[in-house]
Amino acid sequence: MNTYSAYKDSGEQWLGQIPAHWEMKRLAACFAKRSENWKRGETLELLSLLKDVGVVPYSEKGNIGNTAKTDFSQYKVARKGDLVINSMNVIIGSLGITPMDGYISPAYYAFAPREGVNTRYYNYILSLRRAQQNIRRFSKGIMEIRLKISANDFLSIQYPVPPKDEQEAMVAYLDEQTAQIDSAIAREQKMIDLLEERKQIIIQQAVTKGLNPNAPMKDSGIEWIGEMPEHWDLTRLKRFVKFISGFAFNSNSFSDSGVRVIRIGDISKSIDFENCARSNQRSAKLEQFRIRENDILIAMSGATTGKCCIAENVVEAYINQRVGIIRCAKPRFIYYALKTKLFSEYVNITNAGSAQPNISSSGICNYPLVMPTDEEQNQIVIYLDKHIANVDRAIEAREKMIALLQERKQIIINEVVTGKIKVS
């Protein structure tokens, strides 16, 4: 791959040197903020912006992110080909190009390209983590999770302005290169999905049918459970657990110090206690919401309703509202019982007709549960710990490959859009 004949200092540390004939200008020289308001009766598509995906019709975004408001009076218009950013999440990659005319949330900004500008070139450069870290410097907020950039500050940031023909050549090259990488990522993700499905099958078979394939079976009486071992009991989760709903921390209490607060977004394979939110709110009642070792934490609303994990290596931390604690004597068997598709389907049935996915504490506690003997519970947990660990290792290997591919993609984009290599 060729390089340019001469380079100069861009004046921006994150960019380094750029080709000598390129200019450095404020983004305002390339884009103008679009300020068209929503008009009552105008039929345009409602648009949504997803991190690392871009702008999509709201109807196609699926069960991700926030629910749209019914009052559109504060919504703005974005036109096909506009650059759209999320004012709070652009620093983590929430930006894209509109595929059609539509309405956007007040939290978004739409920028119309000026003459001689290829929007896709700037979409590529803004997808760089280094560029996003630079944008962070211009964002304002009382704490990290509330950083927001204004449209004027966004437009004030300096970027390279290559000649239009070079912008187009770079975009064509990157479209081809990134498509190949994205295809490889999609293949790895498909394998992860298949492994996750395999994991579901292993768990569900063990916790509902047991480990003895020759055990006499009986009808559970519940269609979506089917048959269960004859000597097992059909019961409800509430017989074995204590359920604790979260504390309603005041949103204004969150700061860079104070007590650790576990929120819905923190519920993953494990809880990262060191990087969770903090609150300076104090209450005499707070202690009852404190997390203990081996508590099962569960998301009670939003896109991840029903997702759960076991709290391990616990430090002082408390659950926020919309997070629940399931406390029981044998958490690992209960945890596995809640990791089945049966529980996911139960959550969907319980939530039927609701605008926002959610499940109540009574809904969780009334979950029908097939319970083995204590000895079989222990055997099932040992079996699942071993087999699920093997599947998880295979998933982790695929995830590492995806991370490498994503890093490779970042390197290629950076080398091209900053002029380190010449593609035309």
Summary of the structure (lengths in Angstrom):
residues: 424
radius of gyration: 25.7
end to end distance: 9.9
largest distance: 80.1
contacts: 1253
relative contact order: 0.13
helix: 38%
strand: 24%
